[in-house]
Amino acid sequence: MRDEHLTRAIIYKTLTFLFIAELFLPISPECRAKDSERESKSKAVENLVKAKILESTPLVLGKKISTNVELISKEDNKPVLPSELNLDHTKMIHVLIFDETLTDYQHVHPVPTNKSGVYTFEWTPRKKSQYKAWISFIPLETGQEEFMVVDLGSLSKNPQKVVKATNLTSTVDGIHFTLSLDSPEIIKGKPTSGKIFITDEKGNPFSQLEPLLGSFLHIVALNEDFKSISHIWPEGSENADRGGPEFRFRMDFYKPGFWKIWGYAKIRGKEVVIPFGVHVK
C-alpha cells in the first residue's frame, strides 16, 4: 500500500510539472496534443498565482546576486502573503535554477521582503549561459503545488547547447555516488526504478548524509527541452535513521531524449548537488 501511494504521488507531481510548463513555454503541436492527454489524466488545475521577476542584480560570472520575485493572485491581482502559503519540505517557496547547458543547478529559497508579495533570493551564476528558474509553492487555499518558469537573465549572446553526457557516477567532496537502474533501458511513460548508493573516500558505505529540508536526499530531473521536470524524494529518505548508504526511488520520464538528474543533499554541513545523466527512449 505504501509503495502504491508513493507511486501515485510521484506520477501526479511529474504530470503536474508537465502541465504547468505548457502554460509558460512554447511547444510543438505534436507535443501539445500529447501533453493535453496527460493533463486530463493528472486532473491538474490552473495556477491561482502568477510570478514576476521585479529586479535583479546584473549577472556577473561567479558573483552572488540578489533577485526579487513578486507573487500575485490571478483572481484579484493582490499580493500573495507568506500567511497564504503552506510549508513544503520546511520552506514556503522553492526556486530550482538551471542554466541552458544543464551543467549548473541550484536550489534556493526566497524569503519575504518588507513589500507585500515580494520575495528575495540570492544565487551565483557559474556558467556563461542563459538561466531559467522553476518556482514552486503551495497555496493554503488549494493545498496543491503550483509551478512556473521565469527567465533570470543571460551571460552569453549565443545560445548554448545541452551537454548530453550519460553519467551514472558522481564524486562530490570525496564522497562517491553511483546511480543504478533496475532496467538496462529507460522507456518514456514507463515507471523506472533504481537506487543511488553512496561510498566514502575509501570505498566504504557512507551513511552520514545530514537532514536537509526534511529529507536526507532530494532528486530533480529535467529534460533537455526544459519543458519536463520531476522532483521526487527517494523511499525512506525522510526517516531519521536513513543517512545512507542506499536510497531507492521510482521516477517517470514522460519525454524521450536526454534527462539531467541531480541529487541534492547535505554532507558535513555543506549543501551539495550530485549530477547524473541518462537517455530515455
QUIRACOR-V863841 format. One record per residue. RES is the residue in one letter. PSI is psi in whole degrees, -180 to 180 (* if undefined). OMEGA is omega in whole degrees, 0 to 359 (999 if undefined). BURIAL is 1 if it has 9 or more other C-alpha atoms within 8 Angstrom, else 0. Layout:
BEGIN
RES,PSI,OMEGA,BURIAL ; RES,PSI,OMEGA,BURIAL
END
This chain:
BEGIN
M,-42,179,0 ; R,-42,179,0 ; D,-39,180,0 ; E,-42,178,0 ; H,-42,180,0 ; L,-43,180,0 ; T,-43,180,1 ; R,-40,180,0 ; A,-42,180,0 ; I,-46,181,1 ; I,-44,180,1 ; Y,-45,182,1 ; K,-43,180,1 ; T,-45,181,1 ; L,-37,179,1 ; T,-42,176,1 ; F,-46,183,1 ; L,-40,181,1 ; F,-46,182,1 ; I,-36,179,1 ; A,-36,182,1 ; E,-28,181,1 ; L,-21,189,0 ; F,-18,185,0 ; L,136,179,0 ; P,140,177,0 ; I,165,183,0 ; S,158,178,0 ; P,-37,181,0 ; E,-47,179,0 ; C,-37,181,0 ; R,-41,179,1 ; A,-44,181,0 ; K,-41,180,0 ; D,-32,178,1 ; S,-37,177,1 ; E,-43,180,0 ; R,-33,179,1 ; E,-45,182,1 ; S,-33,179,0 ; K,-34,185,0 ; S,-18,184,1 ; K,34,180,0 ; A,149,178,1 ; V,158,180,0 ; E,149,178,0 ; N,141,172,0 ; L,-14,187,0 ; V,146,173,1 ; K,150,183,1 ; A,146,180,1 ; K,129,175,0 ; I,119,183,1 ; L,-49,182,0 ; E,154,180,0 ; S,141,173,1 ; T,138,178,0 ; P,138,182,0 ; L,129,175,1 ; V,127,183,1 ; L,126,176,1 ; G,5,182,0 ; K,132,180,0 ; K,134,180,1 ; I,162,180,1 ; S,134,182,1 ; T,136,177,1 ; N,135,177,1 ; V,139,180,1 ; E,132,176,1 ; L,125,185,1 ; I,140,176,1 ; S,132,178,1 ; K,-30,186,1 ; E,-45,186,0 ; D,6,179,0 ; N,22,176,0 ; K,151,179,0 ; P,145,177,1 ; V,117,185,1 ; L,159,177,0 ; P,-34,180,0 ; S,-12,181,0 ; E,4,181,1 ; L,142,177,1 ; N,159,174,1 ; L,135,177,1 ; D,109,186,1 ; H,54,173,0 ; T,-2,181,0 ; K,151,178,1 ; M,-40,185,1 ; I,137,175,1 ; H,135,176,1 ; V,118,179,1 ; L,115,187,1 ; I,132,180,1 ; F,145,168,1 ; D,164,188,1 ; E,-10,175,1 ; T,-7,183,1 ; L,36,174,1 ; T,-16,179,0 ; D,122,177,1 ; Y,134,178,1 ; Q,146,182,1 ; H,113,183,0 ; V,169,186,1 ; H,108,179,1 ; P,151,176,1 ; V,154,182,0 ; P,147,172,1 ; T,-174,178,0 ; N,3,177,0 ; K,129,184,0 ; S,131,176,1 ; G,-1,181,1 ; V,131,182,1 ; Y,150,184,1 ; T,148,176,1 ; F,157,179,1 ; E,145,177,1 ; W,167,184,1 ; T,112,176,1 ; P,129,185,1 ; R,0,181,0 ; K,148,172,0 ; K,83,191,1 ; S,173,173,1 ; Q,146,182,1 ; Y,140,172,1 ; K,161,179,1 ; A,139,169,1 ; W,125,179,1 ; I,131,180,1 ; S,147,179,1 ; F,171,181,1 ; I,107,174,1 ; P,138,178,1 ; L,-31,185,0 ; E,-38,183,0 ; T,-27,184,0 ; G,12,181,0 ; Q,140,180,0 ; E,141,174,0 ; E,145,183,1 ; F,142,176,1 ; M,156,183,1 ; V,137,177,1 ; V,152,175,1 ; D,137,178,0 ; L,-8,180,1 ; G,178,184,0 ; S,147,175,1 ; L,8,182,1 ; S,139,177,0 ; K,-17,182,0 ; N,136,178,0 ; P,142,179,0 ; Q,148,181,0 ; K,150,176,0 ; V,136,176,0 ; V,106,189,0 ; K,59,183,0 ; A,123,172,0 ; T,131,184,0 ; N,116,181,1 ; L,3,177,1 ; T,148,181,1 ; S,140,179,1 ; T,126,181,1 ; V,120,180,1 ; D,40,176,0 ; G,-6,179,0 ; I,131,186,1 ; H,133,179,1 ; F,130,179,1 ; T,123,177,1 ; L,126,177,1 ; S,141,182,0 ; L,148,182,1 ; D,-23,179,0 ; S,141,181,0 ; P,-19,179,0 ; E,144,175,0 ; I,122,182,1 ; I,131,181,1 ; K,139,179,1 ; G,-7,180,0 ; K,123,180,1 ; P,135,182,0 ; T,128,177,1 ; S,151,179,1 ; G,-168,180,1 ; K,158,171,1 ; I,123,181,1 ; F,138,188,1 ; I,133,175,1 ; T,159,181,1 ; D,-169,183,1 ; E,-26,182,0 ; K,5,180,0 ; G,7,179,0 ; N,149,177,0 ; P,135,184,1 ; F,122,184,1 ; S,30,187,1 ; Q,27,168,0 ; L,145,182,1 ; E,151,181,1 ; P,137,180,1 ; L,116,180,1 ; L,43,175,0 ; G,12,181,0 ; S,160,177,1 ; F,-20,181,1 ; L,133,174,1 ; H,148,179,1 ; I,128,177,1 ; V,135,177,1 ; A,135,181,1 ; L,131,178,1 ; N,155,182,1 ; E,-20,181,1 ; D,-4,180,0 ; F,15,182,0 ; K,-8,183,1 ; S,126,184,1 ; I,152,177,1 ; S,136,180,1 ; H,112,186,1 ; I,171,175,1 ; W,125,183,1 ; P,160,179,1 ; E,130,177,0 ; G,3,185,0 ; S,-10,179,1 ; E,-3,179,1 ; N,140,185,0 ; A,-23,183,0 ; D,20,185,0 ; R,66,177,1 ; G,14,181,1 ; G,-171,359,1 ; P,-5,186,1 ; E,135,176,0 ; F,120,177,1 ; R,150,181,1 ; F,164,171,1 ; R,137,182,1 ; M,145,177,1 ; D,127,177,1 ; F,109,186,1 ; Y,6,176,0 ; K,143,174,1 ; P,171,178,1 ; G,-166,184,1 ; F,136,175,1 ; W,128,172,1 ; K,132,182,1 ; I,134,176,1 ; W,135,164,1 ; G,148,179,1 ; Y,118,188,1 ; A,177,179,1 ; K,124,182,1 ; I,122,177,1 ; R,44,176,0 ; G,1,184,0 ; K,132,175,0 ; E,132,184,0 ; V,156,172,1 ; V,142,185,1 ; I,108,186,1 ; P,140,171,1 ; F,167,176,1 ; G,136,180,1 ; V,159,176,1 ; H,138,182,1 ; V,132,180,1 ; K,*,999,0
END
